[in-house]
Amino acid sequence: MKLSIIIPCYNEVNTIEEIVRAVKRSPYPDKEIIVIDDCSTDGTREKLKALEREVARVIYQDRNRGKGAAVKAGIRAASGELVIIQDADLEYDPNEYPMLVKPILDGKADVVVGSRFLGSGPHRVLYFWHRIGNGFLTLLSNMFTNLNLTDMEAGYKVYKREILQSIEIEEQRFGVDPELIAKVAKRGCSIYEVGISYYGRTYAEGKKISWKDGMAAIWCIIKYNLFR
C-alpha cells in the first residue's frame, strides 16, 4: 500500500530540510511526501522552494491557518491508501513507519496511534507538567470515547485514506488530534496503539504548543464527543 506522508510546518527553518530527507530515507518503499507550509515567515518557504523536486508536492498556505487546516489541505492532496501525519520538528522518527503501518497491512486496524508511553525506544526526558496534562487529556478523551489509549495527543497517527477523506475536519489548530480521535471512535474504527520513540524538543528549540492549546483540547474533546 502506498503511504502518503503529510508534513505540516510553520517556521521550521532549522529542521525542514532534515525531516524531509529523513522521510525520504525511511524504510517504507512506496511513499509520497506532501509538505504544507502554513505561511512561514522565518525562511522555511525559501528552503521548501529548493526541496520541491524532492517531494511529491509542496502546498503554500496564503495565511497562517493552524495545524488542523494544514492537515486538511494535505489530506485533500493525498493519493496513498494510507496517510500518516509527520511533524516537521524531528520529535518523531520516520524509520518507525513500517512498525506503525503493520497493524493496517495485517488487516487488523483502520487507525494506528503511536504512543510515547509504550515500548522501549529512546525517550527524551522533558517537562513534568506536559506529561500530566497529556495524561489528563487522554483520560478525558477515553472517558468519552470508551477507548483505552495511552497517548491521545501523540503526533504519529496512521489512517486509511478513505476514512480520513470521509471526515470533515473542523479544527484549525492543535485541536485536530482530539477531533479525529472522537470521530474515528464514533465510526467504530478498529484502532491500535504502537509504542514509538520520542525525541522531544524544548521551547528554546522551537516547541510551540502551550497551555492555551491544552485548554482548547478540553473543549474539543467535549464538543466532538457530545455535540457532533
Backbone as CSV, one residue per row, in Angstrom:
resi,resn,N_x,N_y,N_z,CA_x,CA_y,CA_z,C_x,C_y,C_z
1,MET,0.839,-1.203,0.000,0.000,0.000,0.000,0.875,1.255,0.000
2,LYS,0.483,2.210,-0.806,1.206,3.477,-0.858,0.916,4.298,0.392
3,LEU,1.963,4.920,0.924,1.861,5.720,2.142,2.057,7.190,1.788
4,SER,1.054,8.000,2.098,1.175,9.450,1.943,1.626,10.039,3.270
5,ILE,2.729,10.759,3.248,3.254,11.400,4.462,2.959,12.892,4.374
6,ILE,2.123,13.356,5.285,1.733,14.764,5.327,2.599,15.460,6.373
7,ILE,3.318,16.500,5.947,4.202,17.235,6.857,3.724,18.678,6.964
8,PRO,2.896,19.001,7.981,2.535,20.400,8.195,3.694,21.120,8.880
9,CYS,3.991,22.330,8.436,5.100,23.041,9.070,4.807,24.534,9.156
10,TYR,5.338,25.130,10.198,5.249,26.581,10.388,6.515,27.046,11.101
11,ASN,7.290,27.864,10.428,8.535,28.409,10.993,9.453,27.298,11.510
12,GLU,9.808,26.384,10.613,10.691,25.265,10.951,11.951,25.316,10.087
13,VAL,12.527,26.505,9.952,13.675,26.677,9.063,14.866,25.813,9.479
14,ASN,14.988,25.522,10.766,16.141,24.749,11.248,15.994,23.247,11.051
15,THR,14.779,22.774,10.781,14.559,21.325,10.713,13.932,20.842,9.422
16,ILE,13.379,21.718,8.597,12.569,21.252,7.463,13.391,20.421,6.475
17,GLU,14.613,20.828,6.174,15.429,20.036,5.249,15.735,18.662,5.825
18,GLU,16.087,18.626,7.102,16.465,17.358,7.725,15.287,16.397,7.792
19,ILE,14.086,16.906,8.139,12.950,15.994,8.246,12.530,15.482,6.877
20,VAL,12.558,16.322,5.852,12.201,15.856,4.507,13.152,14.751,4.066
21,ARG,14.428,14.938,4.298,15.400,13.926,3.861,15.332,12.665,4.726
22,ALA,14.998,12.834,6.014,14.806,11.656,6.870,13.600,10.854,6.399
23,VAL,12.542,11.531,6.007,11.360,10.836,5.486,11.696,10.132,4.175
24,LYS,12.465,10.788,3.316,12.866,10.165,2.057,13.681,8.898,2.289
25,ARG,14.538,8.908,3.329,15.386,7.743,3.632,14.638,6.651,4.377
26,SER,13.468,6.929,4.874,12.747,5.975,5.717,12.507,4.668,4.970
27,PRO,12.429,3.544,5.680,12.438,2.227,5.039,11.122,1.804,4.407
28,TYR,10.107,2.652,4.392,8.864,2.266,3.712,9.036,2.528,2.220
29,PRO,8.850,1.530,1.362,9.260,1.674,-0.042,8.360,2.562,-0.894
30,ASP,7.053,2.462,-0.745,6.123,3.154,-1.643,5.485,4.322,-0.898
31,LYS,6.005,5.527,-1.122,5.514,6.665,-0.352,5.543,7.942,-1.180
32,GLU,4.671,8.868,-0.794,4.693,10.213,-1.358,4.764,11.197,-0.195
33,ILE,5.504,12.278,-0.403,5.702,13.275,0.643,4.983,14.552,0.229
34,ILE,4.104,15.024,1.107,3.355,16.251,0.864,3.643,17.202,2.018
35,VAL,4.236,18.344,1.723,4.563,19.340,2.745,3.586,20.501,2.624
36,ILE,3.035,20.921,3.753,2.132,22.063,3.777,2.761,23.145,4.639
37,ASP,3.149,24.235,3.998,3.732,25.354,4.741,2.623,26.315,5.143
38,ASP,2.509,26.550,6.448,1.422,27.350,6.998,1.809,28.828,7.076
39,CYS,2.266,29.345,5.946,2.651,30.754,5.808,3.803,31.117,6.754
40,SER,4.878,30.344,6.675,6.064,30.606,7.500,6.691,31.954,7.133
41,THR,7.357,32.549,8.127,7.984,33.862,7.929,9.475,33.852,8.272
42,ASP,10.039,32.676,8.555,11.415,32.606,9.057,12.420,32.067,8.037
43,GLY,12.017,31.926,6.786,12.896,31.348,5.772,12.552,29.923,5.401
44,THR,11.559,29.324,6.079,11.151,27.952,5.751,10.685,27.851,4.298
45,ARG,9.919,28.822,3.853,9.396,28.787,2.480,10.518,28.774,1.449
46,GLU,11.534,29.548,1.696,12.652,29.596,0.754,13.358,28.242,0.680
47,LYS,13.495,27.583,1.826,14.109,26.252,1.823,13.215,25.241,1.106
48,LEU,11.904,25.378,1.279,10.992,24.463,0.607,11.040,24.625,-0.912
49,LYS,11.246,25.844,-1.378,11.363,26.054,-2.822,12.490,25.194,-3.399
50,ALA,13.578,25.086,-2.634,14.714,24.282,-3.091,14.457,22.784,-2.959
51,LEU,13.449,22.413,-2.151,13.157,20.997,-1.917,12.018,20.478,-2.779
52,GLU,11.406,21.327,-3.575,10.191,20.937,-4.297,10.389,19.711,-5.188
53,ARG,11.576,19.566,-5.780,11.822,18.419,-6.653,12.009,17.115,-5.877
54,GLU,12.208,17.220,-4.568,12.469,16.029,-3.760,11.204,15.447,-3.143
55,VAL,10.090,16.140,-3.281,8.829,15.685,-2.680,7.749,15.644,-3.750
56,ALA,6.621,15.001,-3.413,5.528,14.921,-4.380,4.869,16.274,-4.590
57,ARG,4.730,17.024,-3.481,4.037,18.310,-3.597,4.340,19.166,-2.382
58,VAL,4.448,20.472,-2.601,4.505,21.446,-1.519,3.305,22.375,-1.674
59,ILE,2.536,22.523,-0.613,1.363,23.403,-0.605,1.698,24.613,0.257
60,TYR,1.539,25.797,-0.303,1.835,27.033,0.426,0.520,27.702,0.815
61,GLN,0.237,27.724,2.119,-0.962,28.406,2.589,-0.799,29.915,2.418
62,ASP,-1.901,30.602,2.072,-1.829,32.041,1.828,-1.793,32.863,3.108
63,ARG,-2.126,32.229,4.229,-2.010,32.869,5.536,-1.873,31.786,6.599
64,ASN,-1.455,32.176,7.794,-1.287,31.216,8.875,-2.654,30.759,9.376
65,ARG,-2.971,29.494,9.140,-4.299,28.972,9.472,-4.280,27.973,10.630
66,GLY,-3.122,27.358,10.926,-3.035,26.392,12.009,-2.810,24.976,11.520
67,LYS,-2.414,24.099,12.447,-2.080,22.720,12.095,-3.260,21.981,11.480
68,GLY,-4.444,22.158,12.062,-5.615,21.456,11.550,-5.894,21.784,10.100
69,ALA,-5.787,23.078,9.748,-6.019,23.499,8.373,-4.949,22.938,7.446
70,ALA,-3.707,22.885,7.922,-2.633,22.318,7.110,-2.845,20.823,6.881
71,VAL,-3.235,20.113,7.927,-3.512,18.678,7.795,-4.650,18.449,6.802
72,LYS,-5.675,19.267,6.890,-6.827,19.138,5.978,-6.395,19.318,4.533
73,ALA,-5.545,20.309,4.271,-5.045,20.526,2.911,-4.217,19.336,2.435
74,GLY,-3.413,18.766,3.326,-2.612,17.607,2.965,-3.452,16.387,2.664
75,ILE,-4.509,16.178,3.431,-5.396,15.034,3.209,-6.058,15.131,1.842
76,ARG,-6.477,16.324,1.470,-7.103,16.507,0.157,-6.154,16.124,-0.978
77,ALA,-4.864,16.369,-0.771,-3.872,16.104,-1.825,-3.353,14.673,-1.819
78,ALA,-3.607,13.920,-0.761,-3.020,12.589,-0.614,-3.623,11.590,-1.603
79,SER,-2.764,10.737,-2.156,-3.230,9.697,-3.068,-2.933,8.285,-2.567
80,GLY,-2.183,8.157,-1.474,-1.863,6.841,-0.946,-3.035,6.212,-0.221
81,GLU,-3.019,4.877,-0.150,-4.079,4.182,0.601,-3.978,4.439,2.089
82,LEU,-2.762,4.757,2.565,-2.528,5.062,3.972,-1.990,6.479,4.088
83,VAL,-2.329,7.139,5.187,-1.873,8.514,5.420,-1.300,8.606,6.827
84,ILE,-0.106,9.174,6.938,0.493,9.447,8.247,0.805,10.930,8.345
85,ILE,0.592,11.496,9.520,0.900,12.900,9.761,2.242,12.971,10.475
86,GLN,3.200,13.641,9.841,4.580,13.723,10.334,4.897,15.163,10.717
87,ASP,5.114,15.418,12.012,5.528,16.751,12.423,6.893,17.077,11.834
88,ALA,7.142,18.361,11.628,8.376,18.800,10.974,9.510,19.086,11.946
89,ASP,9.338,18.747,13.213,10.271,19.208,14.242,11.247,18.144,14.740
90,LEU,11.300,16.995,14.083,12.266,15.931,14.408,11.982,15.225,15.727
91,GLU,10.783,15.401,16.297,10.466,14.704,17.545,10.123,13.225,17.309
92,TYR,9.724,12.878,16.077,9.309,11.517,15.762,10.171,10.951,14.634
93,ASP,10.452,9.674,14.700,11.441,9.028,13.829,10.772,8.355,12.631
94,PRO,11.014,8.835,11.393,10.426,8.203,10.209,10.856,6.757,9.994
95,ASN,11.936,6.312,10.616,12.340,4.917,10.490,11.326,3.957,11.111
96,GLU,10.388,4.496,11.867,9.386,3.660,12.528,8.114,3.485,11.702
97,TYR,8.080,3.999,10.476,6.886,3.833,9.634,6.460,2.374,9.479
98,PRO,7.381,1.435,9.160,6.931,0.049,8.976,6.223,-0.510,10.217
99,MET,6.714,-0.172,11.391,6.097,-0.637,12.630,4.701,-0.033,12.813
100,LEU,4.566,1.232,12.434,3.286,1.923,12.609,2.217,1.407,11.648
101,VAL,2.587,1.115,10.423,1.576,0.701,9.443,1.267,-0.797,9.511
102,LYS,2.081,-1.575,10.209,1.925,-3.031,10.201,0.523,-3.502,10.616
103,PRO,-0.093,-2.958,11.697,-1.436,-3.444,12.039,-2.462,-3.230,10.931
104,ILE,-2.281,-2.178,10.119,-3.194,-1.957,8.994,-2.881,-2.942,7.875
105,LEU,-1.608,-3.104,7.561,-1.225,-4.037,6.498,-1.624,-5.466,6.842
106,ASP,-1.644,-5.777,8.131,-2.047,-7.119,8.566,-3.562,-7.311,8.578
107,GLY,-4.309,-6.254,8.228,-5.761,-6.348,8.182,-6.442,-6.253,9.531
108,LYS,-5.731,-5.754,10.526,-6.300,-5.692,11.870,-6.828,-4.313,12.242
109,ALA,-6.262,-3.265,11.679,-6.567,-1.908,12.127,-7.008,-1.026,10.980
110,ASP,-7.798,-0.009,11.329,-8.138,1.084,10.424,-7.304,2.321,10.736
111,VAL,-6.941,2.438,12.012,-6.181,3.590,12.514,-5.126,3.057,13.477
112,VAL,-3.915,3.608,13.411,-2.853,3.254,14.360,-2.342,4.529,15.004
113,VAL,-2.303,4.513,16.330,-1.818,5.654,17.110,-0.463,5.308,17.708
114,GLY,0.542,6.123,17.432,1.837,5.935,18.077,1.792,6.454,19.501
115,SER,2.277,5.674,20.430,2.269,6.079,21.840,3.685,6.295,22.354
116,ARG,3.891,7.487,22.916,5.184,7.800,23.518,5.368,7.106,24.854
117,PHE,4.342,6.476,25.371,4.380,5.895,26.714,4.317,4.376,26.699
118,LEU,4.443,3.788,25.521,4.562,2.342,25.373,5.893,2.028,24.708
119,GLY,6.362,0.826,24.858,7.560,0.405,24.142,8.850,0.783,24.855
120,SER,9.960,0.390,24.237,11.264,0.530,24.882,12.222,1.441,24.121
121,GLY,11.738,2.181,23.127,12.608,3.078,22.376,13.054,4.254,23.222
122,PRO,14.029,5.028,22.730,14.524,6.177,23.500,13.476,7.277,23.625
123,HIS,13.426,7.894,24.783,12.501,8.989,25.042,13.260,10.099,25.760
124,ARG,13.287,11.277,25.162,13.945,12.389,25.824,13.157,12.786,27.061
125,VAL,13.827,13.033,28.162,13.192,13.433,29.416,12.997,14.943,29.392
126,LEU,11.708,15.361,29.516,11.424,16.801,29.442,10.432,17.226,30.518
127,TYR,9.341,17.844,30.122,8.500,18.619,31.030,7.502,17.763,31.815
128,PHE,7.587,17.858,33.146,6.679,17.114,34.019,5.222,17.501,33.786
129,TRP,4.934,18.809,33.743,3.545,19.249,33.637,2.951,18.948,32.267
130,HIS,3.788,18.868,31.257,3.292,18.420,29.952,2.814,16.973,30.043
131,ARG,3.574,16.153,30.743,3.191,14.745,30.890,1.884,14.621,31.665
132,ILE,1.736,15.400,32.724,0.498,15.373,33.496,-0.673,15.847,32.639
133,GLY,-0.458,16.937,31.901,-1.514,17.460,31.045,-1.908,16.477,29.959
134,ASN,-0.911,15.815,29.363,-1.211,14.837,28.336,-2.010,13.669,28.907
135,GLY,-1.624,13.235,30.093,-2.350,12.144,30.728,-3.795,12.522,31.024
136,PHE,-3.999,13.768,31.462,-5.366,14.219,31.750,-6.210,14.274,30.481
137,LEU,-5.638,14.837,29.395,-6.389,14.929,28.138,-6.715,13.546,27.583
138,THR,-5.765,12.625,27.690,-6.009,11.257,27.223,-7.103,10.597,28.057
139,LEU,-7.045,10.781,29.373,-8.070,10.220,30.253,-9.445,10.779,29.921
140,LEU,-9.528,12.092,29.752,-10.812,12.725,29.448,-11.358,12.222,28.110
141,SER,-10.488,12.149,27.104,-10.911,11.627,25.805,-11.398,10.190,25.929
142,ASN,-10.654,9.366,26.652,-11.040,7.958,26.818,-12.390,7.808,27.517
143,MET,-12.673,8.691,28.456,-13.953,8.626,29.170,-15.123,8.827,28.211
144,PHE,-14.926,9.675,27.202,-15.999,9.924,26.247,-16.037,8.877,25.135
145,THR,-14.865,8.432,24.671,-14.821,7.502,23.533,-14.918,6.042,23.958
146,ASN,-14.691,5.765,25.238,-14.621,4.404,25.764,-13.478,3.613,25.137
147,LEU,-12.404,4.325,24.779,-11.174,3.685,24.332,-10.191,3.629,25.496
148,ASN,-9.114,2.872,25.331,-8.095,2.815,26.386,-6.731,3.253,25.842
149,LEU,-6.735,4.337,25.079,-5.486,4.886,24.563,-4.584,5.338,25.702
150,THR,-3.286,5.309,25.457,-2.338,5.835,26.439,-1.783,7.200,26.040
151,ASP,-1.994,7.607,24.759,-1.364,8.841,24.280,-2.193,9.443,23.143
152,MET,-3.371,9.965,23.505,-4.290,10.516,22.509,-3.665,11.650,21.706
153,GLU,-2.774,12.438,22.324,-2.207,13.617,21.678,-0.931,13.317,20.887
154,ALA,-0.573,12.060,20.766,0.661,11.721,20.045,0.645,12.278,18.625
155,GLY,1.811,12.723,18.161,1.910,13.302,16.835,2.019,12.300,15.711
156,TYR,2.093,11.016,16.017,2.171,9.975,14.989,0.867,9.193,14.967
157,LYS,0.094,9.363,13.901,-1.125,8.576,13.706,-1.215,8.193,12.233
158,VAL,-1.578,6.938,11.973,-1.744,6.447,10.609,-3.214,6.104,10.399
159,TYR,-3.750,6.513,9.251,-5.157,6.267,8.930,-5.268,5.661,7.538
160,LYS,-6.285,4.849,7.329,-6.685,4.529,5.970,-7.205,5.811,5.330
161,ARG,-6.767,6.071,4.112,-7.101,7.350,3.488,-8.603,7.551,3.335
162,GLU,-9.329,6.500,2.984,-10.764,6.689,2.760,-11.479,7.125,4.033
163,ILE,-10.939,6.710,5.189,-11.531,7.153,6.454,-11.274,8.641,6.659
164,LEU,-10.023,9.063,6.488,-9.691,10.474,6.681,-10.460,11.366,5.718
165,GLN,-10.535,10.962,4.464,-11.173,11.817,3.471,-12.690,11.836,3.592
166,SER,-13.245,10.933,4.409,-14.692,10.950,4.652,-15.059,11.776,5.884
167,ILE,-14.036,12.269,6.601,-14.269,13.055,7.812,-14.116,14.536,7.499
168,GLU,-15.075,15.319,7.928,-14.965,16.770,7.793,-14.168,17.308,8.984
169,ILE,-12.955,17.768,8.721,-12.122,18.329,9.785,-12.516,19.779,10.005
170,GLU,-12.877,20.095,11.233,-13.359,21.438,11.557,-12.318,22.281,12.287
171,GLU,-11.417,21.618,13.016,-10.452,22.360,13.831,-9.322,22.926,12.988
172,GLN,-8.941,24.153,13.283,-7.870,24.831,12.559,-6.501,24.617,13.212
173,ARG,-6.487,24.425,14.521,-5.213,24.380,15.232,-4.936,22.971,15.759
174,PHE,-4.341,22.881,16.968,-3.933,21.584,17.511,-5.113,20.733,17.961
175,GLY,-6.312,21.303,17.992,-7.493,20.527,18.358,-7.842,19.442,17.366
176,VAL,-7.128,19.402,16.235,-7.395,18.377,15.231,-7.160,16.970,15.778
177,ASP,-6.248,16.798,16.733,-5.972,15.454,17.263,-7.149,14.894,18.055
178,PRO,-7.660,15.605,19.089,-8.843,15.060,19.773,-10.064,14.992,18.871
179,GLU,-10.175,15.896,17.898,-11.311,15.837,16.967,-11.294,14.535,16.171
180,LEU,-10.138,14.197,15.603,-10.059,12.982,14.791,-10.288,11.724,15.615
181,ILE,-9.731,11.692,16.827,-9.942,10.511,17.675,-11.418,10.343,17.992
182,ALA,-12.100,11.439,18.321,-13.537,11.357,18.615,-14.316,10.845,17.411
183,LYS,-13.955,11.333,16.223,-14.729,10.983,15.036,-14.460,9.561,14.561
184,VAL,-13.218,9.076,14.666,-12.980,7.682,14.263,-13.561,6.723,15.289
185,ALA,-13.578,7.134,16.565,-14.193,6.281,17.589,-15.692,6.152,17.347
186,LYS,-16.339,7.246,16.995,-17.781,7.201,16.723,-18.110,6.321,15.529
187,ARG,-17.186,6.214,14.588,-17.405,5.381,13.406,-17.125,3.908,13.677
188,GLY,-16.657,3.592,14.873,-16.374,2.201,15.202,-15.138,1.654,14.533
189,CYS,-14.197,2.533,14.182,-12.967,2.087,13.539,-12.140,1.210,14.476
190,SER,-11.442,0.255,13.900,-10.516,-0.562,14.676,-9.228,0.225,14.890
191,ILE,-8.907,0.521,16.149,-7.778,1.384,16.494,-6.741,0.578,17.265
192,TYR,-5.497,0.650,16.826,-4.380,0.006,17.518,-3.394,1.066,17.990
193,GLU,-2.654,0.745,19.040,-1.556,1.576,19.503,-0.235,0.844,19.318
194,VAL,0.808,1.596,18.981,2.158,1.053,18.831,3.116,1.960,19.583
195,GLY,3.993,1.385,20.372,4.981,2.176,21.089,5.997,2.796,20.145
196,ILE,6.289,4.067,20.342,7.241,4.783,19.494,8.304,5.461,20.353
197,SER,9.414,5.802,19.736,10.430,6.614,20.407,10.026,8.086,20.308
198,TYR,10.658,8.913,21.124,10.268,10.327,21.162,11.482,11.181,21.481
199,TYR,11.776,12.099,20.566,12.920,12.997,20.718,12.392,14.420,20.900
200,GLY,11.733,14.643,22.029,11.073,15.925,22.274,12.042,17.098,22.268
201,ARG,11.506,18.263,21.955,12.339,19.466,21.966,11.812,20.460,22.992
202,THR,12.649,21.386,23.363,12.300,22.403,24.349,11.704,23.615,23.649
203,TYR,11.182,24.541,24.441,10.664,25.780,23.861,11.793,26.585,23.220
204,ALA,12.968,26.530,23.798,14.119,27.229,23.207,14.482,26.651,21.848
205,GLU,14.166,25.360,21.660,14.455,24.700,20.389,13.320,24.842,19.375
206,GLY,12.217,25.485,19.793,11.150,25.761,18.842,9.807,25.126,19.131
207,LYS,9.647,24.464,20.290,8.355,23.860,20.611,7.297,24.958,20.688
208,LYS,6.101,24.696,20.120,5.099,25.747,20.004,3.868,25.542,20.877
209,ILE,3.517,24.305,21.190,2.272,24.051,21.903,2.346,24.629,23.316
210,SER,1.228,25.175,23.801,1.206,25.838,25.108,-0.017,25.403,25.901
211,TRP,-0.127,25.935,27.115,-1.269,25.600,27.970,-2.586,26.029,27.327
212,LYS,-2.561,27.068,26.500,-3.781,27.511,25.828,-4.292,26.427,24.879
213,ASP,-3.361,25.725,24.238,-3.765,24.627,23.363,-4.351,23.476,24.173
214,GLY,-3.834,23.273,25.380,-4.398,22.254,26.262,-5.828,22.579,26.650
215,MET,-6.089,23.843,26.966,-7.449,24.253,27.308,-8.377,24.088,26.104
216,ALA,-7.880,24.442,24.927,-8.686,24.270,23.712,-8.980,22.802,23.458
217,ALA,-8.002,21.922,23.773,-8.201,20.487,23.568,-9.325,19.946,24.452
218,ILE,-9.429,20.468,25.672,-10.523,20.038,26.555,-11.867,20.335,25.904
219,TRP,-12.015,21.544,25.373,-13.263,21.910,24.712,-13.505,21.035,23.485
220,CYS,-12.454,20.739,22.728,-12.611,19.894,21.543,-13.057,18.485,21.917
221,ILE,-12.513,17.950,22.988,-12.925,16.619,23.438,-14.416,16.608,23.759
222,ILE,-14.863,17.613,24.478,-16.286,17.697,24.839,-17.141,17.913,23.600
223,LYS,-16.743,18.869,22.756,-17.545,19.239,21.583,-17.712,18.081,20.619
224,TYR,-16.617,17.404,20.265,-16.726,16.390,19.212,-17.229,15.052,19.713
225,ASN,-17.249,14.862,21.007,-17.844,13.635,21.545,-19.317,13.812,21.885
226,LEU,-19.723,15.029,22.248,-21.114,15.231,22.689,-21.988,15.968,21.678
227,PHE,-21.385,16.827,20.896,-22.190,17.733,20.076,-21.979,17.586,18.569
228,ARG,-21.210,16.617,18.129,-21.005,16.401,16.703,-21.345,14.961,16.326
